[in-house]
Structures are given as C-alpha cells and as structure tokens.
C-alpha cells in the first residue's frame, strides 16, 4: 500500500510537470502580444521593453525559462517556498494572492458539496425506495431541471429574485467570516452555494437512486432480509453501504475539480476565488499567475484521484493495491 | 399422525406485469413433517423458488397477488403483518440460496454477518454474537473458524461460503431450513459435501429441511419426500423412492432421463426433455406439459389433470391410463 502511494505520488509529479509544460507552451504560442510590451506601459521604448523582458526573465530561451520556473517551484524563490513567482501586473509576490483566492474557492466548494450531498443523497434514497411513486417522479423531474440549468442562467435569475426583487438576501461579493462575522459571510454565500450545488445535487440524486435500486436487487440484500433484519437496517446498513461507495469516487473527483476554481459561479457572484483569478490572469497575460492556478487545479485533481483510490481500498475490502 | 410443521394449501402467487399475469405458482399444496427433508424438483421457472420465497415472506402482496394458506406451527404466515414476519424469518424459518458467491455482503466480515443474524433476534452483545458465530462456523466444518470469521467473503471458496450461509441460517436453531438450489453453483465434489452437511445438521439441530433443486439425481438420496413441479403446479408427489423408481408422470421420466450416470457405461446419449418450459403468462391449456410430452393425446390438450393418488402418498397428475404408464416406464424409461 505504501509503495503504491509513493508510486502514485511520483506519477502526480510527472502529470503536473507535463501540464505546466503544456500551459507554458500554450502561453507563448497563443497570445498575439508579448507580455513584456503589455507591462512596459503606454508607448514603450525599445529599451524599456528589453528591460522589462530582462526583469521578467523573458529574454532567456523558452526551455530555460521553463526550467527556472520548475526549479523555483521545488526549491523556492526569493519569496520562499514554494516559489510561485510574481505577478506581472502588480509586480508583487503571487503566493499571498493565490492563497487568499484559494481560501475563497475552498469555502465555496466545500459549502456547496455539503449542500448537494445533504440534498442529493436523501432524495436519491427516497426515490429508489419508492420507484415510480409521485415523489420519485417529482424528484427526477427536479433532477432533470437541475442538471440542465446552467449556472450563468440560474445565478442571475436568483440574484434578480432574492436580492433585487425580494431583498431577502444580500447581493454579490465575498465577505470573510473573520472580518464581517458569520451572518454576512453566510448570507453572501447562500446563493453561490445553492447555484453551484444544484447541478451536482441533481446528479448525485440520480446516481444514488440508480445505485441503490441496483443494490436492492442483489442477492445479499435478499440474504439480509432472510436473516430477519428490519427493513431499515437492510436499506441503511446493507443497501446504502454498497450503493454509496461509488459516490465517494465521484465526490473526490468533483471536489478536486472544483477546488481549482468554479469559474462561472465565482464570476456571476463576484467571488474573488481561484477561477475568477484565472480568467483575469488570462486576459492580462499574467504568465506566472496562470501557471500557478493551473498547477493548483491540476494538483487538486490528480491528488483527489489518489485519495479516492486509497479511500476506496478501505471501503471495499476486495480492492487491494500492490 | 403428527402435525405437519408446514402446511401449504392451494397457494397461488401471480405477478401482474405489463405483458400479463405471470402465474408463477398456480395452486400448490404440500406439507413438511417435523424432522423430514422434502425435495422440490423442477426446471427453472417452474415456480419452486417463488413458492418458498412466499413462505418466507420475501415475496409479499406488494409485489404479487397471493392466495391460499401457509400454515406454519398452526399460524397462517400469509396473515402475519410484515414487521412481525421478520421475527419468523431467520429465527423459525431460514433460507440459503443458490449462489453463495453473491449471497454474502462483500463489504462485511463473515463472522459479523453471521453474528448480525443472531443479533437480529437475540439481545446479545456484538462480542457474544461474534463468538457464537465462530462456534457456528466450526459446526458447519469451517477449519480455523476464528481466523475465518475475521475474513471477508471474497477470501472464501464457494463451498466455504455456502457453509457460512448455512451457519448463518442455522445460528438461531430454526425449525425449518429452506435450501434453494444450495449446490447448483458449486463443484461436484463440494456439492456432495454440502448435502451431507445438511443431512448431518438436520439431525443435530432437529430441523426440517426443504431442498429446492432442478437436479433430481443429486437430492433423491437426501430427501424423504419429493414434489415435482411444472409450470407453477405440482405434477407428481411421493416418497423419494416413489419418484425415483416408480415415477408416474412423463415429466418425471424426462427428469430421470436427464441425469448423468457415471457409475455405469453410458449406453446412449442423455435424453433432454424436448422444448422449453412454457410461458407462465400463456400457460398451455389442459396439461401444461402436453406440448413437450411424447405421450400426449387429445384429452391432455383440453383437460387439466388432477393430482390423483397412485398408492399411499404417491400421487401424479397425468391422464395416461395406469397400464400405459407402467408399460411405457418399463419399456422406455427403466430400460435405459
């Protein structure tokens, strides 16, 4: 198991290297303008551009630049470890910015995940236990709505109704709990959580329903009933245990993906998270910011994959890694 | 004559489906005496499993239209409410199933699963239940039971899993054990061990046994009585010897003809019963077996034969005159 984890961690590194290399190459192939010119100010002189280039390290060959970037990640830069570089636009250290942004995204993602699990799984269970009942049809109708409603539509609609029309909830923006207290923080996050969670809740409800219905037809469920267990125990201990295990995989991957930034939700609700920052950085050609967000997103996804596989080995005794 | 432990009277289990009413069990009556082993024989889809799943209360009026009576120790189980029925299941009547590979929960340790059955009916601690489970595993012949109890089902072989299932089923000392094709999924050598085990445990636990099977040859020597089912009805019933040596129904002849015999040189190929079991929605009129019966005549296509006594407890549902039956059996079946 330990050997397996170490091997997987090495692969995570390799994956991250490949991803950053690709991002690096894309950045230099894609933009029509030289980042140095962008930041040299209005009407730049040749000398100024050259100076900016030298300052940003853009005068060196591409692979050398990339090598330096990787070296800084692992060994740290003038701002310490890990070396996340500096922002071209503000010419300041990126690490505190990135960590601030990440904190916002984590709060958004975890809150939404709790919400969609609390909504999706119970709906899925009740639907599975009474298939084709009125509740089931209603719930699956809701699921269809949830899966097919895009965030960029639902977000503005909710803002219009609950903020602009009814005034029940405050508008957009992120209000850190330490600074503004629980209620300000919470009330500003209710809508982003809901909007982000809806599609997931719908999907998780469908998954839970499908898995549980399949599990309840298994032979070992018949055995559990034949033993004389109460129906409650049959469902909760024997049915759900099998039905929810695959959901752990999905949850890990979904969370991993979301921690890299929920771009649309963050943009609609003006939350200063990683996804929002990624967009800004792309538009301003801020190379190291783009790379940092990419690395963090890729790290969460690959790492979530690893965690899911390890957790699965504990949940399903048949799975053993060597 | 002592009271039967289980008395099924005119049981019907019909499933409404989109295609029509599936008459899985269509009026069967049978009885199980205390301490005896009853074999219920028939092809897939003859209604043998459905009958006993209904007895267990695992098929309920939610899924099917159920008529008739299932009298167990003087109580009609069909009238028992579902939440009380669970105290009968596992404690008074228990059941083991065809495929031990899938009948145990893959995520729980075997000892815990056996212990769970005990805890479902007795107020004992987890530890006590586990200890009892270990003892049960030992009694069903699982070597190193303490070690094995802490293992998961996938670490068990098929035969060992079936033993674990039997341990679970017998852990509360039930009056009746229903074994639904207990050996079908197992190797031939293991099949014999499991049947011998069931025989031995019947004596030890003083329980009655019902063995459901499609393989007449495998169970005949382990059963006191046999019931032959076809298309939801009982077509022949009697002692094991009656059915094995003096069968009266062409379907039973067919079942005997399909047994592989290894103890004597094979004179000819196996004789499978021609055709397939009938649809249970459109059961053939008259005798349900007539389309596949080589001896059917006009009456068989119209009249449903009744289960009529032959002698003693032996009864068969066939229109063939007795003389013809004896002649055909002597010339064509026994001669093989």
Interface residues (C-beta under 8 A of the other chain):
Chain A: X218 X219 X220 X222 X223 X224 X225 X226 X227 X228 X229 X230 X231 X233 X238 X241 X242 X245 X315 X316 X317 X318
Chain B: X56 X58 X82 X83 X86 X87 X88 X89 X90 X91 X94 X95 X97 X99 X102 X103 X104 X105 X106 X107 X116 X117 X120 X121 X152 X154 X165 X168 X169
